[in-house]
Amino acid sequence: MNPDINESFAPIFEKSKQSDVFWEELAILSFTGSILERLKALGLSKTDLADRLRSSPAYVTKLLNGRNNFTLRTMVRIGRLLKSEVYIELRAAVARSQSAPYVLAQEVSPVREFDSMPVSDHADLALAA
């Protein structure tokens, strides 16, 4: 990415972190990503998830498109079907200078696969809300 574009985008990105919508979308994408990670770890397909949910593949596609507003019930149900636990908790907000280190695209490196474990075991990795 062009450094000039990156520099002009950075203030917009920082300002967007002040909106509820940013954090809502981040939570949705994070949960959706965790579903995909669990499917891969278990060697399951989206069709397998649809079968376990007793729903259609189209419903699973809708769930995973990044625009679904998950209910807690749906989150727990999916978690249990994927042999996972769902943790939802409030944590004290950190100062803006200490906020979660979200980076611009040029700084992103390939993600290493991790074994699934409760978020409480890795409080340092939890998202600031």
C-alpha positions in Angstrom: 0.0 0.0 0.0 1.2 3.5 -0.8 2.6 5.1 2.5 0.8 8.4 1.6 -2.5 6.7 1.4 -1.8 4.9 4.7 -0.9 8.2 6.4 -4.1 9.8 5.2 -6.2 6.8 6.2 -4.8 6.5 9.7 -6.7 9.5 11.2 -10.0 8.3 9.7 -9.3 4.8 11.1 -8.6 6.2 14.5 -11.7 8.3 14.5 -13.9 5.4 13.4 -12.8 3.5 16.6 -14.8 6.1 18.6 -18.1 4.9 17.1 -20.2 2.1 18.4 -20.6 0.8 14.9 -16.9 0.1 14.6 -16.9 -2.1 17.7 -20.2 -3.8 16.8 -18.8 -4.7 13.4 -15.5 -5.8 14.8 -17.3 -8.1 17.3 -19.5 -9.6 14.5 -16.4 -10.2 12.2 -14.5 -11.6 15.1 -17.2 -14.1 16.0 -17.8 -15.0 12.4 -14.0 -15.6 12.0 -14.0 -17.8 15.1 -16.8 -20.0 13.5 -14.7 -20.4 10.4 -11.6 -21.3 12.4 -13.5 -23.9 14.4 -15.0 -25.4 11.2 -11.5 -25.8 9.8 -10.1 -27.2 13.1 -12.8 -29.8 13.2 -12.6 -30.6 9.5 -16.2 -29.5 8.9 -17.8 -27.7 6.0 -20.5 -25.1 6.0 -22.9 -27.8 4.9 -21.9 -29.8 7.9 -22.7 -26.8 10.1 -26.1 -26.4 8.3 -26.8 -30.1 9.0 -25.9 -29.7 12.7 -28.1 -26.6 13.0 -30.9 -28.4 11.1 -31.0 -25.5 8.7 -30.2 -24.8 5.1 -26.7 -24.1 3.7 -28.2 -20.7 2.6 -28.9 -19.9 6.3 -25.2 -20.7 7.2 -24.0 -18.5 4.4 -26.2 -15.7 5.8 -24.7 -16.3 9.2 -21.2 -16.1 7.9 -21.4 -13.2 5.5 -20.2 -10.7 8.1 -23.5 -8.8 8.3 -25.5 -11.0 10.7 -26.4 -9.6 14.0 -26.0 -12.8 16.2 -28.2 -13.4 19.2 -26.6 -14.8 22.3 -28.8 -17.9 21.8 -27.4 -18.4 18.3 -23.9 -17.8 19.4 -24.1 -20.4 22.2 -25.9 -22.9 20.0 -23.2 -22.6 17.3 -20.5 -22.8 19.9 -21.8 -26.0 21.5 -22.3 -27.6 18.0 -18.7 -26.8 17.3 -17.4 -28.1 20.6 -16.6 -24.6 21.8 -17.4 -22.3 24.6 -18.6 -18.7 24.1 -17.4 -16.1 26.6 -19.1 -12.7 26.8 -18.0 -10.3 29.4 -17.5 -6.6 30.0 -14.0 -5.4 30.8 -12.9 -1.9 31.9 -12.0 0.2 28.9 -8.3 1.0 28.4 -6.9 4.4 27.6 -7.0 5.2 23.9 -3.2 5.0 23.6 -3.4 1.5 25.0 -6.3 0.4 22.8 -6.2 -2.9 20.9 -3.4 -2.9 18.3 -5.5 -3.0 15.2 -3.2 -2.4 12.2 -3.6 -1.2 8.7 -3.6 -3.8 5.9 0.1 -3.3 5.0 1.1 -4.3 8.5 -0.9 -7.5 8.7 1.1 -10.7 8.6 -0.2 -14.2 8.1 -2.2 -15.5 11.1 -0.9 -18.5 12.9 -3.4 -21.2 13.9 -4.1 -21.6 17.6 -5.9 -24.3 19.5 -9.4 -23.2 20.6 -9.5 -22.2 24.3 -11.6 -20.0 26.5 -10.9 -16.3 26.0 -10.5 -15.9 29.8 -7.3 -17.9 29.4 -5.9 -15.2 27.2 -7.2 -11.9 28.7 -4.3 -10.1 27.0 -5.8 -11.1 23.6 -9.4 -10.0 24.3 -10.9 -7.2 22.3 -11.3 -3.8 24.0 -15.0 -2.8 23.8 
